[in-house]
Amino acid sequence: MRKLVWADEFNGPQGAAVDSTKWAFDTGGEGWGNNELEFYTDSTKNAAMDGAGNLVITAIKEMLPKNYRCWYGQCQYTSARLKTQGKFEQAYGRFEARIKIPYGQGLWPAFWMLGNNIDTAKWPNCGEIDIMENIGREPSMIHGTVHGPGYSANGIGAAYTLSRGAFSENFYIFAVEWEPNVIREYVDGNLFQTTTRKDLPADSSWVFDHPFFMLLNVAVGGDWSGSPDSTTVFPQKMYIDYIRVYRLRLGKEPRKV
């Protein structure tokens, strides 16, 4: 049994920005801990409504002005990274999104969560729940993973592989159901990963007992995905039909911020 407590249906007019009461942006090109190549902006060229009920995050290959500097020098790509930090944060519940991902070598789309104590506890002590990550060289596979102290670089998770086709060809519902001692991950209602305290490495901590916020982004390049190559087509778009958050029967009330 569950109750809807937060949602964004992305029904704005074509070209409209996201609702600033629900979303904030991370911006910059410092690599984000993964040697990513993009510069994240808050521009509607990288994140806007399409007028058909979707938010579209667009990764673009472009020559930016000299004042846009990335860790490797002159930035070559832009994209967007949105978050609900400071807007909506909840401990436990069902978090789901209906998404059609981009494709191509070097693309790294994700729908994920971070602990709201990240500014004080820092990563990985704050905890991270990856509901959906894809690297472009694996078009039919997504990954669901949790990260924390003692299981940071090598998180605990699993992959879900389509029997045919690619995740870029259709919309899929990616979800996590999170309770005090268990995290379950789903694609279109199919459970593919369950993580409990007993799955943690010895002498490591379960850090999934406080509110988290949500993130959406399309990274370009990075240590895991690798860089784009001659086969990669730009621009690339991730379509998000909706995001909905529910309180489960055993969950806690959402934190109001």
N, C-alpha and C positions, 0 to 999 in steps of 0.2 A: 504494500500500500504506500502511495507516495502523494505528495502535494507540491504543485508548482509554486516556486517562491521567487524565481527570477527568470526573465527571458528577453531575448532580442530577436525579433523576426525579420529585421532588415528590410522593411517595407517602404523606405523613403524613396523620393524621386531620383531619377538617374543623375549621377554626379554629386549627390548629397554626401556630406561627411557623416561619420558615425555620430551617435548620440553622446555628447560629451559628459552627460550625467552618468553614463554607463562605462565609457571607455577613455583610457589615457594612452599615450604613445611613449615607447622608448625610441630615442633617436640617436644617431651617430654611427660611426664606422670603425670602432675600435676592435672589431673581431668577435666580441661577445663571448670570450673564453674559448672559442672554437676555431679561431682564424678564419671566420667568415669574411666574404669579400664585399658584401653589400653595405651601402649607407642607408640606414633606416630613416625615413622622413615621416612627417605628419601631414603630408600633402595629399589632396584628393586624387592626384595622378597615381598614387600608390595604394590608396584605400578609399573606396567610395561605393555607394549603392549603384546597382545597375538598372534600377527601375523595374526589375522583374522579380523582386523579392529576395535579392541576394546582396550580401556584402562581397565585394571583389577586392582581393589583395593582389596587386600587380607588381611583379619583378621585372625591371627594365634594364637593358644594357644601354648605357648612354655615357657620353663624355660630360662630366660635371664641371662647374666652375672651380677654379683653383682653391677656393676657400673650403671646398668639400674634400677633406683629407681623410683617408682611411689608413689603417695601421701599416699597409704595404706601400702607401704613396697616394697618387691620384686615384680617386674612387672611379670604378668602372660600372657599377651597378647600383640601382636604388630598389628599395622594397619597403615594407611596413611591418611593424611589430606592435600589436595592440595588447592592452592589458586592462583588467578590472581592478588593479591595485588601488586602494583608497576609495573605490567606488562600491565594490561588492566582494565580500570575502566570507566563506562559509566552511565550517568543519562538518564533514560527513554529508552524504546525500548522493544523488545521481546527477552527473554532469554529462550532457550529451550535445552533440552538434551534428548537423547534416551537411556534409562537405563533399565537393568535387575538387580533387587536388590537381596541381600542375604536373608536368612531366618533363623529363630530360635530364641528362647527366649534369650533376652539379646543383640541382634543385633540392631543397630540404624544407618542405612544408611541415607545420606542426600545430597541434592543438594540445595544450598542456597546462600545468598548474605549478605554482610555487608557494611555499609557506609565507604567510604575511609577516613573519618575523625576520625576513631576509636581511633587512637593513641592520639589525642588531646581531642576529645569530650567524649571518652569512651563509653562503652555499658551501657545502651541502647540508649543513646542520639544520637549515630551514626545511629541508625536504623538497622533493620534486616528483610530480606524478605526470608522466607523459601518456596522454590518452591516445594520441596518434602522432607518429612520426613516419615520414617516408623519405628515402633517398632515391633520387631519380633513376639510378641504375638498376633499381629493383621495382619496376612499375607495377607488379602484381602483389607486392608485399608491404605491409605496414608493421610498425613495432609499438608495443605498449610496455612501458618500463617505469620503475620507481628508483629514485636515487636518494641516498642519505649518507651519513657518516659511516665509513667502512664499506660502502657499496656505491661510491660516487662515480668514478670513471667507468667501472663495470657494474652497471645497475642490474637490478633483478627484473626480468621481463621475458617476453616471448614475442614471436612474430606471428602474424596472421596472413595467410597466402590465399589469394583467390584461385578457384579451380580453373578459371579461364578469364581472359581479359585483363584490363589494367584499371587501377583505382582512378585514373584520370578520365576514364570513359563515362563514368556515371557518378551520381551522388550516393554516398554511404553514410550511415549513422554510426558515429564513433562515440562510445560512452564508457564511463567508469561509475561503478557503484562502490562507495567508500563508507565503511562502517568502522567502529572503534578499533577492531583488531583484524580487519581484512579489507583488501582492495581487489575488486573484480573488474576485468576489462572485456569489452564487447565490440564486435562489428556486426551491425544489422541484427542485433539480438543474439548473436553467437558468442558464447563465453569462450575466450581463448587464453586467459591468464588469470590466476588467482594467487595473491601474495598475502601471507600472514606473517606474524612475528617469528614463527618457527623457521621461516625461509631465510631469515637474515643471517649473514656471516657471524661467527662467534665474536663476542665482545663488541658488537655494533648495536646501534640504538634505533628503535622504532620512533620516527619523528612525524608521524601522521596523526596527531592528536590535537591539532589546533587549526584555525582557519587558514585556508589557501585562497589565492586569487587565480583567475584564468588568463591565459595568453593565447594569441593567434599570431603566427608569423610565417613568412616564406623567406628562408635564408638562401643565399647564393654562395656556393662553395662551402668550405669548412673541412675540418680534419676527417670527419666521418663521410661526408658526401663526396668529397673530392671537388675539383674545379670544373666549371663548364668546359666543353671542348667543341670541336667543329660540328658536332651533331646537335648541339643544344640550340634550340630556337627561342628567341625572345621577341616580344614580351611573353611572360608566362603568368597565368592567372589561377588563383585559388578562389573558388566560389563557396560562400558559406550561406546556406539557406536559413538556418536558425541556430541559436544556442539556447538550451533550456536547462534550468537547474531545479531539482526537486529535493524536498526533504523526505527522507525515508522514515518509515515507522520507528526505527531504532535510532535515528539520527538526532542531532541537536538543532535548536533553532538557529537560523542564519544570523551572523553577526551584522548589525547595522553600522555602517561607517559613513 
